[in-house]
Structure formats: structure tokens, C-alpha cells
Amino acid sequence: MLVVGAGPIACELGQGFQRLGTQVTMLARGSQFLPREDQDAAQILKASLERDGCDLRFNAQPLNYELIRSGSASENPLIKVEIKQDG
């Protein structure tokens, strides 16, 4: 699952789904999560997300989405996402 964003809702969703067994990749446009909050709090959150197994990508943004395979009642769709990270 790809979560685009670094705010409180994106972090909640990412961590929740990861803890429920979904492999989560999180993209943050900046260099940290919760950019409007205290940096110490953001570091604690980052450590927690990493401990849970989230794949964290900073200074990254999605460029293009491509549907590889449609989903069905028993199978999720497969989507390729091209990202730009650190230039």
C-alpha cells in the first residue's frame, strides 16, 4: 500500500495498515514526517514507523501511476508508481 503524505492522517493510516499486516510504503515530500510539529516528536514517530516495518521515502513525490492488472473480487489490482526521490 502506498501512502502519499507526511501529515497526521497519513501517518495514522500508514501505521495502522502496517500493523494489520499490509506492507506500507510512505512518501513524504519533505525530509520528515509531521513537518508542522516538533522535530523531536517527528523523530519518535519515524522510529516507531520503522520499527513496525514501514518503508519510508523522504524527499519523494509520485510522478506517474500505471495500472498493470485490474483487480477482481479475490485479487487486488497491481499498480506501478514512478516516484522522484532526492532529484
C-alpha positions as CSV (number, residue, x, y, z in Angstrom):
1,M,0.0,0.0,0.0
2,L,1.3,3.4,-0.9
3,V,0.5,6.4,1.4
4,V,1.3,9.8,-0.1
5,G,1.8,12.4,2.6
6,A,3.5,13.2,5.9
7,G,0.8,14.7,8.0
8,P,-1.1,13.2,11.0
9,I,-3.7,11.4,8.9
10,A,-1.2,9.8,6.5
11,C,0.9,8.6,9.4
12,E,-2.1,7.1,11.3
13,L,-3.3,5.3,8.2
14,G,0.2,4.0,7.3
15,Q,1.0,2.7,10.7
16,G,-2.5,1.2,11.2
17,F,-2.4,-0.7,8.0
18,Q,1.2,-1.8,8.6
19,R,0.2,-3.2,12.0
20,L,-2.7,-5.0,10.4
21,G,-0.3,-6.9,8.0
22,T,-0.2,-4.7,4.9
23,Q,3.2,-3.8,3.6
24,V,3.1,0.0,3.5
25,T,5.4,2.5,1.7
26,M,5.1,6.1,2.8
27,L,6.2,9.0,0.6
28,A,7.0,12.4,2.2
29,R,7.7,15.4,0.1
30,G,10.0,16.8,2.7
31,S,12.7,15.5,4.9
32,Q,10.5,14.5,7.9
33,F,7.0,13.4,9.0
34,L,4.7,15.9,10.7
35,P,6.5,19.0,9.2
36,R,4.4,21.4,11.2
37,E,5.0,19.7,14.5
38,D,8.0,19.5,16.9
39,Q,11.0,17.8,15.3
40,D,11.6,15.6,18.4
41,A,8.0,14.3,18.1
42,A,8.5,13.6,14.4
43,Q,11.7,11.6,15.1
44,I,9.8,9.5,17.7
45,L,7.1,8.8,15.0
46,K,9.7,7.9,12.4
47,A,11.4,5.4,14.7
48,S,8.0,3.8,15.5
49,L,7.1,3.5,11.8
50,E,10.4,1.9,11.1
51,R,10.1,-0.5,14.0
52,D,6.7,-1.5,12.6
53,G,8.2,-2.2,9.2
54,C,7.0,0.7,7.0
55,D,9.2,1.6,4.0
56,L,9.8,5.3,4.4
57,R,10.8,7.5,1.5
58,F,11.6,11.2,2.2
59,N,12.1,14.0,-0.4
60,A,9.9,11.9,-2.7
61,Q,6.8,12.5,-4.8
62,P,4.8,10.4,-7.2
63,L,5.2,11.2,-10.8
64,N,3.2,8.7,-12.7
65,Y,0.7,5.9,-12.0
66,E,0.1,2.9,-14.3
67,L,-2.5,0.2,-13.9
68,I,-0.7,-3.1,-14.6
69,R,-3.5,-5.5,-13.7
70,S,-7.2,-4.8,-12.9
71,G,-8.5,-6.2,-9.6
72,S,-11.3,-8.6,-9.0
73,A,-13.3,-9.8,-6.1
74,S,-10.5,-12.1,-5.0
75,E,-7.4,-10.2,-6.2
76,N,-6.2,-6.6,-5.7
77,P,-5.2,-4.5,-8.6
78,L,-1.5,-4.1,-9.4
79,I,-0.4,-0.5,-9.9
80,K,3.1,0.7,-10.9
81,V,4.1,4.1,-9.4
82,E,7.0,6.1,-10.6
83,I,8.5,8.3,-8.0
84,K,11.1,11.1,-8.0
85,Q,13.3,11.0,-4.9
86,D,16.1,13.4,-4.0
87,G,16.2,14.8,-7.5
